[in-house]
Amino acid sequence: MHHQTRLQMLSEFLTAQRAKIMPQSLGLPVGGRRRTPGLRREEVAQLAGVSTTWYTWLEQGRDIKVSSSVLECIANALQLTVDERKYLFALALDTGSGTSVVREEEQIQISPSLKRIMQELRYCPTIISDRKCQIVGWNQAASHVFIDFQQLPYEERNLIKLLFTRKEFRSLAVNWEHFVKGYLSIFRTYYGQYVDDPWYDQFIEEMKGAHPDFNSLWNNSQVSSAPEVEIEFRHSKAGKMLFHLTSLQVQGNADLRCSIYTPAPESSTEVKLIRLMEAQDKENKPQ
């Protein structure tokens, strides 16, 4: 990632985090007119034990010297989560992995053991994606609930792009924005981790230009490597389905993520999924 772009990302992140914290929640006086919601820069500086001028320069994205100890104080003042702290450090100290870009023709191969795990999760739609949110594997249940990914060319299997371009995804999730924000929070984590890869800037600019609603959702996205959320789907054939989404990091050389949609135990989702899969299997069975 270009040095100036990284500093701009840092500026946007600090500004957004500061706006989330209400002064009264920290026992600070609310008096006086505030132009923007959240804490003032001088209040963050006071909480972190740094000068207001230094923090202002940091938030403005100036190229100044920072240390891990001071960043810890900033993180504490802004009440950052573990993932948000990693994101802050990656941007401020340029500690991204710097992993080289995988060429499109070098498609990631999933290990036999991971394929077996997906098969065993028979009634839990499961998707394997890489650090660019490119879908590299899925099980049969995922094809039934979402779309048949096999019918899509490899370059069109980007999960972020599919959420905005395919009507199947837009109509499936009852709260589409909530659904999208979960994956954008993961994508933002990767964005901060791989600070040297220009692909992310190119992809984000492409999405902003093609999809107006992407910009606002991206700007308001959180930072989370493994969000756990409940998703309600309205499937065109199965009706209402409730899933718990669990996102797991797969250990290994390839930076892979396993997204598992577990049917909510208090619902009839699993029964509906079984019927859906059996019905579609019968339709596809040769006569």
N, C-alpha and C positions, 0 to 999 in steps of 0.2 A: 504494500500500500504506500502511496506517495506520502512523504513526511507531512506536508501541509494538510492533506486529507485526513490523516490520523489526528492531527491537532484539532481540526474542525469537528471530528467525531467526538473528541474529548470535551470540547466546548459544549456541544449540543447535549451530551450525556449529563454533564454536571449541572447545566441549566435546568434540564428536565427533572433531575433528582431533587434539586433544591426546591422546585415548585411544588413537589409532592408533600413536603413537610409543613404542617401548620404550626405557627409559632406558639400558639396556646398549648399544643401537645407537649412542648418542652418547657413550659412555664415561662415563656418569654412574653413581654407585654405586646398587645396587639395594637396599641395606640399609634396614631399617625397614619397618614394615607399611604397605602401600598399600591404601587403601579401594577404589580403582578402578584399572583397567589404564591403562597409558600414563604420561605425564609428569604431575607435579604442577604446579599453577599457578605456584608459585615457581620451578620449573625452567624453565618457558617464559619467565617474566619475566627470569630470569638470562640465558638464551640470547639474548633480544631486547634486552637492555640497558635494561629499563624497571623501574620499581618493582613489587613484588608487589602492592601495594595498587591501583595504577593498572590492572594487567592483570586483577586480580580484578574490579574494577568493569566493565571492558570485557566480560569473559566473562559477568558477571551481567546484561548488557544494560542497564546504567545509561546515562543520557543524558549522556555526558562528551565533551569535546573531543578529537578525534583528528586526526592529520596523516598525509599520504601517506608521509612518511619513516619514521614510527613503524610504520605498517602494513606497510611493506616489511620492517622488522625482525621483526615478528610472523610475517609470511609465511615468512621465511627460517627462523625458529625452528621453525615447524610443518611445514617442508618441503613447502609447497603447490605444486601444479602451476600452469601458466599459467592454466587455467580456474578453478581454485580461488582464485587470487589476484584475478582479475577479480570473482569472486563476493564475496570478502571486501571489496574496495574498494566494490563496489556497495552492500553492506549498511551498511558502516561510515560511508561518506561520502555515502550516498544519491545515487549517481551513475547511477541507472537512467535509461533513455532517456525514460521518461514518455510513451511513444507512446500515443495514445488508443486506446480499445477499438474494434475493428471490429465493427459491428453484424452479427448473424447473417445478415440479409437481404443484406448487402453481401459476398457470397461472392467470394473472391479469384479472379481470372481468370489462368490460366497462359498465358504468352507462347507464340506459335507455335514459337519456337526451342526452348523447354523441352519442349514436346510432341513435337517432332521427336527430341530427344535420348532421351526415354523410348521412343519407337517403335523407335529404332535399337538400344536395349538389349533386343532381342527376347527373348533367353533369360536375362536378368538381371531378376528381379522388382524393380520400382522403385516407390517411393511418395514423393509430394511432400506435405509437411505444413507447416502454418504455425507461428507461435510458441506456439500453444496445443495443438500436436500434433493439430490438426484436419486430416484427410486431404482434400486439395484436388485431388489428381491421382494417377494410377497407370497402369501399362501392362498389357497383356493377360497377361503372365507373372505379375504380382502377383495378378490375379484368379484364375488357375488354382491358384497355390500357397496363397494365403490364402483369401479369400472374394470374392464378386462385390460389390465396394463400391457398384456402381451400384444394387444392390437395396436399399441402406440409405438412409434419409432423411439429409439433410446433417447435421442435429444429432446423429445417432447415429454419425457417422464420426470420432469422436475416438479416436485411436490408443491413448491410455492407458486410456480406458474400455473399448475393445474387448478389450484384453488381459485384463481382469478379468471381462467380462460374456459374451464369446462362447466357447462350448465348443470351437469350431474352433481358436482360438488356444491355449487351455490344453492341448489334446491334440496340437497340432502340434509345439510345441517340446519336445525331450527334456528339457532343463533349463529349465523355464518361468521359474523365478525369475531365472536368469542372463539370460534373454531380456528379462524385464521390467526388470531393474536397468539394462540398457543404455539403455532409453528414459527411465527415471526420471532418470538422470544428465543427459540432455539437457534434460528438463523442469525439473530443478532449476536448470540454467544459465539458462533463460528466466525462471524465478521470481525469480532474483536480478537479472536484467537489467531486467525491467519491474516495478520496485519500486512504481510508482504505480498499477498496475492491480489493482483489488480482485477481478477475476475469478478470479485464481489462488487466493486464500484461500477463496473460495466453492467452487471446484472441488475443492480438496483436502479441505475439510470434508465435502463431499458424498461423495467417494470413501471417506473414513474411515468415514462412517456406513453406507455401503452394502456395503463390502467390508472385513471385519476384517483380511485379510492385507495390504491396502494399507498400513496404518499402519506395520507393522514394516519392510516393504520400503522405504517412503518414508523412514523415519527412518535407515535404513542405506544409503541411496543415495549415490553419489558425485556429483561435479560434473565433467561432461565435455561439451564442445560437439561432439565428434566421436569417439566411441568406435569402435574397430575390433575386432570380435570374430568368432569363428567360431561359427556356429550349426548345430546338428544338428536337423533336422526328421524326424518320422515321419509322412509323408503317407499319408492313408487309401487312396490309389490308387497312388501312385508309390513308396511305401516310404521307405527311408532316403535323405535328401538332406542334403548338406553345403554350406553357403553361408558366404562371407566378407561380413560386413556392413560397408559403408563409408558413413559419413554425411558429406554435403557441404553447406556453406552456399551458397545461391544468391544471387548478388549482385543487388541491385535494391532498389526501394522497399519491396516486400513482404518480410518476414522469413521466407523459405521455406527448407526443408531437403529435400535429396534423399537418400533412404535406398536404397542399391543393394545387392542381394543377388547377389553373383557366385558362380556354381557353383565349388566347390573343384576346382582342376585335376587333383588326384590321385584324384578320385572319378568315379563314373558319373552324377553329378547332372545334368549338362547333357543327356545322352542321355535320362535319365528324364523330364526336363522337356519335351524335344521330343516324346517319345511321349505324355506327358500332354496337352499342348496339342493335338496332332494328333487324339488320340482324342476329346477333348471338343469340338473343332471339328466333327468328323464327327457327333457326337450332336446338336449344335445346328444342323446344316445342314438346311435345309428339304427334305423329300422330294418 
